[in-house]
């Protein structure tokens, strides 16, 4: 694919996102190393219906919880509902600028509200993926330091 190549989220990430959004997210295509993103100036990711285009690697993206939630919110709660379209987004940007347009504000608000819940769900899904009898390694904290 000339726009980049497709990558899949790790199972624990996909499971946590499914639980957080209350719907399957497997249909969302994540395209890493996308040339398309480079047309968007300094953007590290951009979205279209059912797609997330990344400037960098999928591995980096799936490890960056705030960016991950922000972009999946655009796809699942804005593009998929028809609330977000290219003309509407451009009109918002021209009226209010990138940072203050309502689509970006909504995505940032969602991310800040749900980030801890996502991390908790991610930890649960990681633990579920361990073989029977294997327990996660817990870091010991220094007492009195």
Secondary structure as UniProt FT lines:
FT   TURN            2..3
FT   STRAND          5..7
FT   HELIX           11..21
FT   TURN            26..27
FT   STRAND          29..32
FT   HELIX           35..38
FT   TURN            39..42
FT   STRAND          45..48
FT   TURN            49..50
FT   STRAND          51..54
FT   HELIX           58..63
FT   HELIX           65..73
FT   HELIX           74..79
FT   TURN            80..82
FT   HELIX           86..96
FT   TURN            99..100
FT   HELIX           102..128
FT   TURN            132..133
FT   TURN            143..144
//
